[in-house]
Amino acid sequence: MHHYERVNENASDYLKRITGEKSVRAIALRIGVAPTTIGRQIESELRPELLVRICREYGIPVLPELVAIGFITESEAKFMTGANALVTATDEQLAKEILRRVQDSSATSTLTEPMDVDSLSDPLPGNASNVGGQSEDDIPHLGKVELDGYALAAHDEAGVDEEQERSQETP
């Protein structure tokens, strides 16, 4: 059963309202589906996949519309916001997303250019210039590490100890 925002609003009226179109046929043609496809769903049940496709084509935020048709709850929609997604993402998922953005050139200068730590509007705790809170002099460095041609920062306790021992040896 549909749970549209307006009382007694049917699926056809709902779709026309959110898209601004005068007919369901116009919506179908714009998203590249047969008008009968939308017509069948209007008569039975509007499927989330179709609604998502319509929202994407018309630049409509998807989550509120999934709430409007009763597919997800408001609390589920709030949980799926960017901040919560970042909090629940694993380090590997975050790293892969950053690498994907750099590879497909969608990364902003925040990821692609050196960062001026002194100009941060939200300084790190204790005025530290790194995540661990250590001063730059206290952090062992391995030098430049590359993965798939991209320079990365690295910290490897075992490797650092071996590197420090080698650097302290006299020839």
N, C-alpha and C positions, 0 to 999 in steps of 0.2 A: 504494500500500500504506500502511496506517495504521501509525503508530509511537507507540502509546499508551504512557503512563508505566508501566503494569503489564504484565508478561509475560502473554500469552494473554488479554488483555482485549479483548473485541470492542467495536464501536462503540456498541451498545446499552447495554452495561454502563458504558462510558466516559461516555456522555451522562447516564445515571441517576446515576452517581457525582458528576459535577461539578455537577449541578443539584440533587441531593438528591431527585429525583422517584422514584416507584416504577415508573413506566412511561414509555415513549417517547411513548405517546398523550397523556399529561398534558403533556409538554414541547411537543408539537405544538399542542395546544389553547391553551396559555399564550402561545405566540409567534404564534398565528394562522395556522398552516399545516395542511394536511390531514395526518393521520397517515401516509397512504400516501407523502407526499413524503419524510418522514424515513425511513420504512421502505425506500424505494428506495435512499436514500443509504447506509443502514446495510448493505444487501446489496452495494452496489457500492463507492462511495467517498464519504466524508463531505466535502462541499464547504466550502471556507473561508467562503463567504458565509452558509451556514446556521449554521455554528459561531459566526460573529461575531454573527449575529442572536440566537442562543441566549444567548451570553455577555452581550450588552447587556441582554437581558430579565431575566436572573438576577443582574446586577451582578457578573459574573465578569470578571476582567482578561483581555483578549483575547489579548495577545501570548503568554503562557505556553501557552495552549491551542492557538494556531497552531503553536507549537513541538511540543506534545504529539502533534499529528496529522501532524507532519512537513512542514507547508506552508512553514515558514521555519526557519532554524537559530537556535541560541541566540545566536550572534554577530550575526545580523541583528536579532534581537529587542533585544539590548543597544544596537545602533546606533540603533534607533528610539525610544529613550527621550527624555524631554523635553529634557535638557541637550544631547544631540547634535542634536536637531531645532532647537534655538535657535541652536546654533553654525553649522549649515549653512544656516539660513534667510537669505534676502537681507534687506537693510534694508527694501525695499518690502514683502516678506511680513510682516515684523515690524510695520511701520507699519499695514498693512491689518488685521492681527489686533488690534492695540490699538484702532484705530478701530471695528472690528466690536464689540469688547467694550463700548466706551463707548456705541455706538449702541443695542445691544440690552440695555443696563443690566446686563450681567453683570460689568462691571469692578468691581474692589475699590476701596476708598478710596485705595489706592496710586496708581491712575491718575486718580482723580477729585478728589482733595483736594490742596491745596498740601503740599509735602514740607518737613519740618523737617530740613535737612541736618545740623545739629548733633546730632540724635538718632539718626543712622544707626549701626547696630551694626557695619557694615563700611565705615568711611570710605573715600572715594576716595583714590587715590594722591596723596601730597604734600598731604593735607588740602585738596585742591581742591574747589570746590563745583560743578564742572561737568566734562563729559567731556574737554574740551580741556586742562584743567589750568591755564587762565588764571584770574586773579582776576576777580571780577565787574566791576571798574572797567576792565579791559583788553578786555572783550568789547563790540564794537559791537552796538547793539540797533536793530532796525527797528520795534519797537513790536509791537502786537498784530496777528497774522496769522490769518485765519480760512479754514477749508476746510469746506465743507458745514455751516456754522454752528458749527464747533468751533474754539476758539482753539488755535493752534499756536505753537511757538517757531520762529524762522526766523533764518537767517544767510546773507546774500547779499553776497559780497565786492564785486561791482560796485555793487549797490544801496547798500551801506554807504558806499563811497567817494563816490558822488554825494550821499547824504544828508549826509555830513560836510562836503562842500564847500558845500552849500546852507546848512547851519547856521552856517558860518564867515563867510558873506557878510554884509556890513553893509547895512542897508536904505538 
